[in-house]
């Protein structure tokens, strides 16, 4: 469910819309006077967005991620089995 409804319809269908949007990837844009005002989504999706924004705001962490991605793309990584052999596990 990815659609838009006016607040008056949301009010009339509120509890069923809670059930409809309480699934990953489903959200509802609520309009007032034809203008988007708020979005209804599951709490787990909202928490995921918050975590993503926090990660993206951390410049050091983002740099670490970029460097790790370069290593992945350069082929410098070794498999789990190779690490175990190197550590004699």
C-alpha positions as a Markdown table, in Angstrom:
| # | Residue | x | y | z |
|---|---|---|---|---|
| 1 | Unk | 0.0 | 0.0 | 0.0 |
| 2 | Unk | 1.6 | 3.2 | -1.2 |
| 3 | Unk | -1.1 | 5.7 | -1.6 |
| 4 | Unk | -2.5 | 9.1 | -0.6 |
| 5 | Unk | -5.7 | 9.9 | 1.3 |
| 6 | Unk | -7.2 | 13.1 | 2.6 |
| 7 | Unk | -7.3 | 13.4 | 6.4 |
| 8 | Unk | -11.1 | 13.2 | 6.5 |
| 9 | Unk | -11.0 | 9.7 | 4.9 |
| 10 | Unk | -8.1 | 8.7 | 7.1 |
| 11 | Unk | -10.2 | 9.7 | 10.2 |
| 12 | Unk | -13.1 | 7.5 | 9.1 |
| 13 | Unk | -10.8 | 4.5 | 8.3 |
| 14 | Unk | -8.1 | 5.1 | 11.0 |
| 15 | Unk | -7.9 | 1.6 | 12.6 |
| 16 | Unk | -8.1 | -0.3 | 9.4 |
| 17 | Unk | -5.3 | 1.9 | 8.0 |
| 18 | Unk | -3.2 | 1.2 | 11.0 |
| 19 | Unk | -3.5 | -2.5 | 10.2 |
| 20 | Unk | -2.8 | -1.9 | 6.5 |
| 21 | Unk | 0.3 | 0.2 | 7.1 |
| 22 | Unk | 1.8 | -2.1 | 9.8 |
| 23 | Unk | 3.8 | -4.1 | 7.2 |
| 24 | Unk | 7.3 | -3.5 | 5.9 |
| 25 | Unk | 7.3 | -1.1 | 2.9 |
| 26 | Unk | 3.7 | 0.0 | 3.2 |
| 27 | Unk | 2.9 | 3.6 | 4.0 |
| 28 | Unk | 0.2 | 6.2 | 3.5 |
| 29 | Unk | 0.5 | 9.9 | 2.8 |
| 30 | Unk | -2.1 | 11.9 | 4.5 |
| 31 | Unk | -3.2 | 15.2 | 2.9 |
| 32 | Unk | -5.0 | 18.3 | 4.2 |
| 33 | Unk | -6.4 | 20.6 | 1.5 |
| 34 | Unk | -4.7 | 18.5 | -1.1 |
| 35 | Unk | -1.2 | 19.0 | 0.3 |
| 36 | Unk | 0.8 | 16.2 | 1.8 |
| 37 | Unk | 1.1 | 16.7 | 5.6 |
| 38 | Unk | 2.2 | 13.4 | 7.2 |
| 39 | Unk | 3.1 | 9.8 | 6.4 |
| 40 | Unk | 1.7 | 6.8 | 8.2 |
| 41 | Unk | 4.1 | 3.8 | 8.3 |
| 42 | Unk | 4.9 | 0.9 | 10.6 |
| 43 | Unk | 7.0 | 1.6 | 13.6 |
| 44 | Unk | 9.7 | -0.8 | 12.5 |
| 45 | Unk | 10.0 | 1.0 | 9.1 |
| 46 | Unk | 10.2 | 4.3 | 10.9 |
| 47 | Unk | 13.0 | 3.0 | 13.2 |
| 48 | Unk | 14.9 | 1.7 | 10.2 |
| 49 | Unk | 14.7 | 5.1 | 8.5 |
| 50 | Unk | 15.9 | 6.8 | 11.7 |
| 51 | Unk | 18.8 | 4.4 | 12.0 |
| 52 | Unk | 19.7 | 5.0 | 8.3 |
| 53 | Unk | 19.7 | 8.8 | 8.8 |
| 54 | Unk | 21.9 | 8.4 | 12.0 |
| 55 | Unk | 24.4 | 6.3 | 10.1 |
| 56 | Unk | 24.4 | 8.8 | 7.1 |
| 57 | Unk | 25.0 | 11.7 | 9.5 |
| 58 | Unk | 28.1 | 10.1 | 11.0 |
| 59 | Unk | 30.9 | 11.2 | 8.7 |
| 60 | Unk | 33.5 | 8.9 | 10.2 |
| 61 | Unk | 31.3 | 5.8 | 9.9 |
| 62 | Unk | 30.3 | 6.7 | 6.3 |
| 63 | Unk | 34.0 | 7.0 | 5.5 |
| 64 | Unk | 34.6 | 3.6 | 7.0 |
| 65 | Unk | 31.8 | 2.2 | 5.0 |
| 66 | Unk | 33.2 | 3.7 | 1.8 |
| 67 | Unk | 36.6 | 2.3 | 2.5 |
| 68 | Unk | 35.2 | -1.2 | 3.2 |
| 69 | Unk | 33.2 | -1.0 | -0.1 |
| 70 | Unk | 36.5 | -0.2 | -1.9 |
| 71 | Unk | 38.0 | -3.3 | -0.4 |
| 72 | Unk | 35.1 | -5.4 | -1.4 |
| 73 | Unk | 35.3 | -4.2 | -5.0 |
| 74 | Unk | 39.1 | -4.6 | -5.1 |
| 75 | Unk | 39.1 | -8.3 | -4.2 |
| 76 | Unk | 41.2 | -7.8 | -1.0 |
| 77 | Unk | 38.7 | -9.7 | 1.1 |
| 78 | Unk | 39.2 | -13.3 | 2.2 |
| 79 | Unk | 36.6 | -16.0 | 2.9 |
| 80 | Unk | 35.6 | -17.1 | 6.3 |
| 81 | Unk | 37.3 | -20.4 | 5.7 |
| 82 | Unk | 40.5 | -18.7 | 4.7 |
| 83 | Unk | 40.5 | -16.7 | 8.0 |
| 84 | Unk | 39.9 | -19.8 | 10.0 |
| 85 | Unk | 43.0 | -21.4 | 8.3 |
| 86 | Unk | 45.1 | -18.4 | 8.9 |
| 87 | Unk | 44.1 | -18.4 | 12.6 |
| 88 | Unk | 44.5 | -22.2 | 12.7 |
| 89 | Unk | 41.0 | -22.7 | 14.0 |
